[in-house]
Amino acid sequence: MVQVQRSTIIGAPIDAVWQLLRDFNAHADWHPAVAESRIEEGRAADQAGAVRRFKLAAGGELREQLLALDDQRHRLTYCILDAPLALIGYVATIELRPVTDGERTFWSWRSEFAAPPGEAAALARLVGEEIYEAGFDAVKRHFGQATGPRRRVASPAVAAGAAVPGHAVVLAAHGGPEQLQWRETAAPPPGPGELRLQQSAVGVNYIDVYCRTGTFPLLRPGEVPGMEAAGVVLDVGEGVEDFAPGDRVAYAGPPLGAYATVRTLSAQLVVALPDFLNETAAATVLLKGLTAEFLLHRVAPVGEGDTILVQAAAGGVGSLLCQWASALGATVIGTVGTPEKARRALALGCAQAIVYREVDFAARVLELTEGRGVAVVFDAVGRDSVAQSFRCLAERGHIVSYGQAAGPLDPLDVAGLAAKSAKVSRPNYGHYAGTRAQVAAGSRRLFAALERGILRAEIGLALPLREAAEAHRRLEARETTGSTVLVV
């Protein structure tokens, strides 16, 4: 199946945007591709089962049916009944979420369909660009929001080679989320090998929490956290040949400093974004996606016939591991904290999802595998979870410990690993995605998986950049699913 997802931020309150989109017959009023539309059989336009028949401005006619509409969740789902294109079994969902300042709306538009051999990429690009992206721009114009290339900050300063003013989230002191404070900053002109970005979206990752608390000694008071963001190149320094002003780019990895509106940094770990991937999605998927890439393809390669366990299967990296491993042919068992997250894990490709608060998950894993255990455990939990992961492991199995969301790891009994001839890995992101060549190779594989629909960049929480502290609070409380993004 082909999966297409796009998202954007609309500069209007959620109720106003929803009022426009919930009318299943109103797209002729705002979407440039639609010439005219009517609801068949006189049904109400917001009634499940209603069928709209519409003509395209470029010619051709479609029939689509409203499958579900939820005013509480600001979500509607529809399918194509008849179309001139081979979008086989096309089902799409529009979902809105408020950006917490109350005046902006996060809009996700996603779909799934089958395509004839050789046509998947072209159809995915058509749906993503000519339907979704064009629709986003039209609704932004409807609400008086500028579209087209992202505005440049302080272009006179750029032209004069001066610092560009902006804002950043700065660590006041190691400690709780309240230590993240909003301050004025400036991005200096790029030096040799550097570029300067106007950032549009910043990814939030659990390593940001470790840095804020001082668990990882990477961030000092007075510095800016964050390892992942996307935006537009303002200008480049001497020797930078791969990028030019106006390019859409993203980066993931040290040095820290991503929680900012403008930033100057080395071009070494920056990647150009493919046309199908917007900046908001890129800022949520690059670091986690590169992590999933090296975990699955280089640290502990999995494939057809393997049974694996993914701890925190509904989280940012965990959700990508589940999707990718399943596509590689592995049978995936996931652990999650709530029944709601269990449903999400199943939708992401898990064959079984275990709510670890309700059962002894290690015993359940052994039961599901008829006592054999799993070939690989991907463990992002930490504290005493390695001991539990060891219980789940098959002989000659591999524990990959790549996080410690529950706290520091207990000392490891190396001699005890002999009971199963087990391996334990503790991979460091910088050793797998710390050079230009490594990032280029990993991002090519990641972008291909995203374009083919193997992976979806799902945003679970979007907040303004200045509310980074609230994003950290929710992340630590395990209130989030999918990825968290801070919008500039």
C-alpha positions as CSV (number, residue, x, y, z in Angstrom):
1,M,0.0,0.0,0.0
2,V,1.1,3.6,-0.7
3,Q,0.9,5.9,2.2
4,V,1.0,9.7,1.8
5,Q,1.1,12.2,4.7
6,R,1.5,15.9,4.8
7,S,1.0,18.4,7.6
8,T,1.1,22.2,8.1
9,I,0.3,25.0,10.5
10,I,-2.7,27.2,9.6
11,G,-2.7,30.7,11.1
12,A,-6.2,30.6,12.4
13,P,-8.0,29.0,15.5
14,I,-9.0,25.4,15.2
15,D,-12.8,26.1,15.3
16,A,-12.5,28.4,12.3
17,V,-10.5,25.9,10.3
18,W,-12.7,23.0,11.2
19,Q,-15.9,25.0,10.3
20,L,-14.4,25.3,6.8
21,L,-13.2,21.7,6.4
22,R,-16.1,19.8,8.0
23,D,-18.4,20.8,5.2
24,F,-17.9,17.9,2.8
25,N,-19.2,19.9,-0.1
26,A,-17.2,23.1,0.5
27,H,-13.9,22.1,-1.2
28,A,-15.1,23.8,-4.4
29,D,-15.0,27.1,-2.5
30,W,-11.3,26.7,-1.4
31,H,-9.4,24.0,-3.3
32,P,-8.0,25.2,-6.6
33,A,-8.3,21.8,-8.2
34,V,-12.1,21.6,-7.8
35,A,-14.4,23.3,-10.2
36,E,-17.8,22.4,-8.8
37,S,-19.3,19.9,-6.4
38,R,-22.7,18.6,-5.2
39,I,-23.9,16.1,-2.6
40,E,-25.9,13.2,-4.1
41,E,-29.4,12.3,-3.0
42,G,-29.9,15.5,-1.0
43,R,-28.0,14.3,2.1
44,A,-26.5,16.7,4.6
45,A,-22.8,17.5,3.8
46,D,-21.7,16.5,7.3
47,Q,-23.6,13.2,7.4
48,A,-21.6,10.0,7.3
49,G,-22.3,8.2,4.1
50,A,-22.8,11.4,2.1
51,V,-21.3,11.2,-1.4
52,R,-19.9,14.2,-3.2
53,R,-19.6,14.3,-7.0
54,F,-17.3,16.9,-8.2
55,K,-15.5,18.1,-11.4
56,L,-11.9,19.0,-11.5
57,A,-10.7,22.3,-12.9
58,A,-8.4,20.3,-15.2
59,G,-11.2,18.0,-16.4
60,G,-12.4,14.7,-15.0
61,E,-15.0,13.8,-12.4
62,L,-14.7,12.0,-9.0
63,R,-17.1,10.6,-6.4
64,E,-16.0,10.5,-2.8
65,Q,-17.9,9.3,0.3
66,L,-17.7,10.7,3.8
67,L,-17.0,7.7,6.1
68,A,-16.8,9.4,9.5
69,L,-16.9,12.9,11.0
70,D,-15.9,13.6,14.6
71,D,-16.5,17.2,15.9
72,Q,-14.8,16.4,19.2
73,R,-11.6,15.2,17.7
74,H,-11.8,17.5,14.6
75,R,-11.3,14.6,12.3
76,L,-13.0,13.3,9.1
77,T,-12.4,10.3,7.0
78,Y,-13.4,9.7,3.4
79,C,-12.8,7.4,0.5
80,I,-12.8,7.5,-3.3
81,L,-15.7,5.7,-5.0
82,D,-14.9,6.7,-8.6
83,A,-11.9,8.5,-10.1
84,P,-10.1,8.9,-13.4
85,L,-6.8,7.9,-11.7
86,A,-5.9,4.5,-10.4
87,L,-6.0,5.4,-6.6
88,I,-7.2,1.9,-5.7
89,G,-8.9,1.6,-2.3
90,Y,-8.0,5.3,-1.5
91,V,-9.0,6.2,2.1
92,A,-8.0,9.6,3.5
93,T,-8.2,11.3,6.9
94,I,-8.1,15.0,7.8
95,E,-7.3,15.8,11.4
96,L,-6.8,19.1,13.2
97,R,-5.1,19.8,16.5
98,P,-4.8,23.2,18.3
99,V,-1.4,24.8,18.6
100,T,-1.6,25.8,22.2
101,D,-1.4,29.6,21.7
102,G,-5.0,29.2,20.6
103,E,-4.6,31.1,17.4
104,R,-3.1,28.5,15.1
105,T,-4.0,25.0,14.0
106,F,-1.9,21.9,13.2
107,W,-3.5,20.1,10.2
108,S,-2.6,16.6,9.2
109,W,-3.8,15.1,5.9
110,R,-3.0,11.5,5.2
111,S,-4.1,8.6,3.0
112,E,-3.5,5.1,2.0
113,F,-4.1,3.4,-1.4
114,A,-2.9,0.8,-3.8
115,A,-1.4,1.6,-7.2
116,P,-0.7,-0.2,-10.5
117,P,2.9,-1.5,-10.9
118,G,5.3,1.4,-11.5
119,E,2.8,4.1,-10.7
120,A,3.1,4.4,-6.9
121,A,5.7,7.1,-6.8
122,A,4.0,9.3,-9.3
123,L,0.6,9.0,-7.7
124,A,2.0,9.6,-4.3
125,R,3.6,12.8,-5.5
126,L,0.4,13.9,-7.2
127,V,-1.7,13.3,-4.1
128,G,0.9,14.9,-1.8
129,E,1.6,18.0,-3.9
130,E,-1.4,18.7,-6.1
131,I,-4.1,17.8,-3.5
132,Y,-2.7,18.2,-0.1
133,E,0.0,20.9,-0.4
134,A,-2.2,22.9,-2.8
135,G,-5.1,22.6,-0.4
136,F,-2.9,23.8,2.5
137,D,-1.9,26.9,0.5
138,A,-5.5,27.6,-0.5
139,V,-6.7,27.4,3.1
140,K,-3.8,29.6,4.3
141,R,-4.8,32.2,1.7
142,H,-8.4,31.9,2.8
143,F,-7.4,33.0,6.3
144,G,-5.1,35.7,5.1
145,Q,-1.9,33.8,5.6
146,A,1.0,34.3,3.2
147,T,2.1,31.3,1.2
148,G,4.9,30.4,-1.2
149,P,8.6,30.5,-0.1
150,R,9.1,30.9,3.6
151,R,9.8,34.5,4.5
152,R,13.4,35.5,5.1
153,V,14.2,37.0,8.5
154,A,16.0,40.3,8.5
155,S,17.1,40.1,4.9
156,P,18.9,43.5,5.2
157,A,21.1,42.1,7.9
158,V,21.8,39.1,5.7
159,A,22.8,41.3,2.8
160,A,25.0,43.4,5.1
161,G,26.7,40.3,6.6
162,A,25.4,41.2,10.0
163,A,23.9,39.0,12.8
164,V,20.2,38.1,12.4
165,P,18.1,38.7,15.5
166,G,15.9,35.9,16.7
167,H,14.7,34.0,19.8
168,A,15.8,30.8,21.4
169,V,15.0,28.5,24.4
170,V,17.9,28.7,26.8
171,L,18.7,26.4,29.7
172,A,18.9,28.5,32.9
173,A,20.2,25.6,35.1
174,H,20.1,21.9,35.1
175,G,16.8,20.6,36.4
176,G,13.1,20.5,35.5
177,P,11.3,21.7,32.5
178,E,10.8,25.2,34.1
179,Q,14.6,25.8,33.5
180,L,13.9,26.2,29.8
181,Q,13.4,29.9,29.2
182,W,12.6,32.1,26.2
183,R,15.2,34.7,25.3
184,E,16.3,37.0,22.5
185,T,19.3,35.7,20.6
186,A,21.1,36.4,17.3
187,A,22.6,34.2,14.6
188,P,26.0,35.4,13.4
189,P,27.0,35.4,9.7
190,P,28.1,32.0,8.5
191,G,31.9,31.4,8.4
192,P,33.8,29.0,6.2
193,G,31.9,25.7,5.8
194,E,28.8,27.1,7.6
195,L,25.3,28.1,6.7
196,R,22.6,30.2,8.4
197,L,19.0,28.9,8.6
198,Q,15.7,30.4,9.3
199,Q,14.1,27.5,11.1
200,S,10.5,26.5,10.8
201,A,10.2,23.5,13.0
202,V,12.2,21.9,15.8
203,G,12.1,18.2,16.7
204,V,11.9,17.2,20.4
205,N,13.7,14.0,21.4
206,Y,14.2,12.3,24.8
207,I,17.9,13.1,24.6
208,D,16.9,16.7,25.1
209,V,15.5,15.8,28.5
210,Y,18.8,14.0,29.4
211,C,20.7,17.2,28.4
212,R,18.3,19.5,30.4
213,T,18.6,17.5,33.6
214,G,22.4,17.0,33.3
215,T,22.2,13.3,32.9
216,F,24.2,13.7,29.7
217,P,26.9,16.3,30.1
218,L,26.3,17.9,26.7
219,L,24.5,21.1,27.7
220,R,25.6,23.8,30.1
221,P,23.5,26.6,31.6
222,G,23.2,29.5,29.2
223,E,23.2,27.2,26.2
224,V,20.5,26.2,23.8
225,P,19.2,22.6,23.7
226,G,18.0,20.6,20.8
227,M,19.5,18.3,18.1
228,E,17.0,18.4,15.2
229,A,15.3,21.1,13.1
230,A,14.3,22.0,9.6
231,G,14.1,25.3,7.7
232,V,15.3,27.4,4.8
233,V,18.9,28.5,4.1
234,L,19.4,32.2,4.5
235,D,23.0,32.4,3.4
236,V,26.1,30.3,3.2
237,G,29.8,30.7,4.1
238,E,32.9,30.3,2.0
239,G,33.4,26.8,0.7
240,V,29.8,25.6,0.9
241,E,28.9,24.3,-2.5
242,D,26.0,21.9,-1.8
243,F,23.5,24.5,-0.5
244,A,22.2,27.9,-1.6
245,P,19.9,30.5,-0.2
246,G,16.3,29.3,-0.4
247,D,17.1,25.6,-0.1
248,R,14.9,23.5,2.2
249,V,17.1,21.5,4.6
250,A,17.1,19.6,7.9
251,Y,19.7,18.4,10.3
252,A,20.0,16.0,13.3
253,G,22.8,15.6,15.7
254,P,25.3,17.6,17.8
255,P,26.3,20.2,18.4
256,L,23.2,21.2,20.4
257,G,21.4,24.5,19.6
258,A,18.2,23.6,17.6
259,Y,15.7,25.3,19.9
260,A,16.0,28.6,18.0
261,T,14.3,30.6,15.3
262,V,17.5,31.3,13.4
263,R,20.8,29.4,13.7
264,T,24.3,29.3,12.2
265,L,25.9,25.9,12.0
266,S,28.3,23.7,10.1
267,A,26.9,22.4,6.8
268,Q,28.5,18.9,7.4
269,L,25.4,17.2,8.9
270,V,22.8,19.2,7.0
271,V,20.7,17.4,4.3
272,A,18.6,18.7,1.5
273,L,14.9,17.8,1.8
274,P,13.2,15.9,-1.0
275,D,10.2,17.6,-2.5
276,F,7.7,15.2,-1.0
277,L,8.7,15.9,2.6
278,N,7.7,19.2,4.3
279,E,9.8,20.9,6.9
280,T,7.5,20.1,9.9
281,A,7.5,16.4,9.1
282,A,11.3,16.5,8.5
283,A,12.0,18.1,11.9
284,T,10.2,15.2,13.6
285,V,11.6,12.3,11.7
286,L,15.2,12.9,10.8
287,L,17.0,12.1,14.1
288,K,14.6,9.4,15.1
289,G,14.6,8.0,11.6
290,L,18.4,7.9,11.3
291,T,18.4,6.2,14.7
292,A,15.9,3.6,13.5
293,E,17.9,3.2,10.3
294,F,21.2,2.3,12.0
295,L,19.6,0.2,14.8
296,L,17.7,-2.0,12.2
297,H,20.2,-2.1,9.4
298,R,23.6,-1.8,11.1
299,V,23.5,-2.5,14.8
300,A,21.1,-5.5,14.8
301,P,19.9,-6.3,11.3
302,V,16.5,-8.0,11.2
303,G,14.6,-9.6,8.4
304,E,12.2,-12.2,7.3
305,G,11.5,-14.8,10.0
306,D,12.9,-12.9,12.9
307,T,10.8,-12.2,16.0
308,I,11.8,-9.0,17.8
309,L,10.6,-7.0,20.8
310,V,10.3,-3.2,20.7
311,Q,10.0,-1.5,24.1
312,A,8.1,1.8,24.1
313,A,6.6,0.8,20.7
314,A,4.3,3.8,20.5
315,G,7.1,6.4,21.0
316,G,9.1,8.3,18.5
317,V,11.8,5.9,17.6
318,G,9.8,2.8,18.7
319,S,7.0,3.6,16.2
320,L,9.5,3.8,13.4
321,L,11.2,0.6,14.4
322,C,7.8,-1.2,14.4
323,Q,6.9,0.0,10.9
324,W,10.3,-0.6,9.4
325,A,10.9,-4.0,11.0
326,S,7.5,-5.2,10.0
327,A,8.1,-4.1,6.4
328,L,11.4,-6.1,6.5
329,G,9.4,-9.2,7.3
330,A,10.0,-9.5,11.0
331,T,7.3,-10.3,13.5
332,V,7.2,-7.4,16.0
333,I,6.0,-7.6,19.6
334,G,5.7,-4.2,21.3
335,T,5.4,-3.1,24.9
336,V,3.4,0.0,25.7
337,G,2.0,1.8,28.8
338,T,-1.7,2.1,28.0
339,P,-4.4,0.3,26.0
340,E,-4.6,3.4,23.7
341,K,-0.9,3.1,22.9
342,A,-1.4,-0.7,22.4
343,R,-4.0,0.1,19.6
344,R,-1.5,2.5,18.1
345,A,1.3,-0.1,18.2
346,L,-0.9,-2.6,16.4
347,A,-1.7,-0.1,13.7
348,L,2.0,0.5,13.3
349,G,2.8,-3.1,12.4
350,C,3.1,-4.9,15.8
351,A,1.7,-8.5,15.7
352,Q,1.2,-8.2,19.5
353,A,1.1,-5.2,21.8
354,I,1.6,-5.8,25.5
355,V,0.5,-3.2,28.1
356,Y,3.4,-3.7,30.6
357,R,1.5,-2.2,33.5
358,E,-1.2,-4.9,33.3
359,V,0.9,-8.1,32.9
360,D,4.4,-9.5,33.4
361,F,5.5,-8.6,29.9
362,A,8.5,-10.9,29.8
363,A,6.3,-13.9,30.7
364,R,3.9,-12.8,28.0
365,V,6.7,-12.6,25.4
366,L,7.8,-16.1,26.3
367,E,4.2,-17.3,26.0
368,L,3.8,-15.7,22.6
369,T,7.0,-17.3,21.3
370,E,6.3,-20.7,22.9
371,G,9.2,-20.3,25.2
372,R,11.8,-19.5,22.5
373,G,12.1,-15.8,23.2
374,V,13.0,-13.1,20.7
375,A,16.0,-12.6,18.5
376,V,16.4,-8.9,19.3
377,V,15.1,-6.6,21.9
378,F,15.2,-2.8,21.2
379,D,15.1,-1.2,24.6
380,A,14.7,2.5,25.1
381,V,13.4,2.3,28.7
382,G,16.5,1.9,30.9
383,R,16.8,1.4,34.6
384,D,16.2,-2.3,35.3
385,S,14.6,-3.0,31.9
386,V,17.8,-4.8,30.5
387,A,17.2,-7.6,33.1
388,Q,13.6,-7.9,31.8
389,S,14.8,-7.8,28.2
390,F,17.2,-10.6,29.0
391,R,14.3,-12.8,30.2
392,C,12.6,-12.2,26.8
393,L,15.7,-13.1,24.8
394,A,16.3,-16.3,22.8
395,E,19.6,-18.0,22.8
396,R,22.3,-16.0,21.0
397,G,19.9,-13.1,21.1
398,H,20.8,-9.4,21.0
399,I,19.7,-6.7,23.4
400,V,20.1,-3.2,21.9
401,S,19.9,-0.6,24.7
402,Y,19.5,2.8,23.1
403,G,17.8,4.9,25.7
404,Q,17.0,5.2,29.4
405,A,13.6,7.0,29.6
406,A,12.9,5.4,33.0
407,G,16.3,6.2,34.5
408,P,20.0,5.2,34.4
409,L,20.8,1.6,33.7
410,D,21.7,-0.9,36.5
411,P,25.2,-2.4,36.4
412,L,25.4,-5.2,33.9
413,D,26.3,-8.7,34.9
414,V,28.4,-9.6,31.9
415,A,29.0,-13.2,33.1
416,G,25.3,-13.7,33.3
417,L,25.0,-13.2,29.6
418,A,26.6,-16.6,29.1
419,A,23.3,-18.3,30.1
420,K,22.0,-17.4,26.7
421,S,25.2,-16.5,24.8
422,A,23.6,-13.1,24.6
423,K,24.9,-9.9,23.1
424,V,24.3,-6.4,24.5
425,S,24.9,-3.2,22.4
426,R,24.7,0.4,23.6
427,P,25.0,2.4,20.4
428,N,26.0,6.0,20.3
429,Y,24.2,8.1,17.6
430,G,27.4,10.0,16.9
431,H,29.2,6.9,15.9
432,Y,26.6,5.9,13.3
433,A,25.5,9.4,12.1
434,G,28.4,11.6,13.0
435,T,30.0,12.2,9.6
436,R,28.7,13.6,6.4
437,A,29.0,10.3,4.6
438,Q,27.1,8.4,7.4
439,V,24.3,11.0,7.4
440,A,24.0,11.0,3.6
441,A,23.8,7.2,3.5
442,G,21.3,6.9,6.3
443,S,19.1,9.8,5.1
444,R,18.9,8.2,1.6
445,R,17.6,5.0,3.1
446,L,15.2,6.9,5.4
447,F,13.8,9.2,2.7
448,A,13.3,6.2,0.4
449,A,11.3,4.4,3.1
450,L,9.2,7.5,3.7
451,E,8.5,8.0,0.0
452,R,7.5,4.4,-0.5
453,G,5.1,4.6,2.5
454,I,7.0,2.1,4.6
455,L,7.4,4.8,7.3
456,R,5.0,7.6,8.3
457,A,6.2,10.7,10.0
458,E,3.4,11.0,12.5
459,I,3.2,14.1,14.7
460,G,1.6,13.5,18.1
461,L,2.0,16.9,19.6
462,A,2.7,20.3,18.1
463,L,3.5,23.3,20.3
464,P,5.0,26.8,19.7
465,L,8.8,26.9,20.2
466,R,8.5,29.1,23.2
467,E,6.5,26.3,25.0
468,A,9.4,23.8,24.9
469,A,9.1,23.4,28.7
470,E,5.5,22.0,28.3
471,A,6.7,19.7,25.6
472,H,9.3,18.3,28.0
473,R,6.8,17.9,30.8
474,R,4.5,15.9,28.6
475,L,7.3,13.8,27.2
476,E,8.6,12.9,30.7
477,A,5.1,12.1,31.9
478,R,4.7,9.7,28.9
479,E,1.6,11.6,27.7
480,T,2.8,11.7,24.1
481,T,2.6,9.3,21.2
482,G,4.5,9.6,18.0
483,S,6.7,12.6,17.5
484,T,6.7,16.0,19.2
485,V,7.4,19.2,17.2
486,L,8.0,22.8,18.2
487,V,6.7,25.2,15.6
488,V,8.5,28.5,14.9
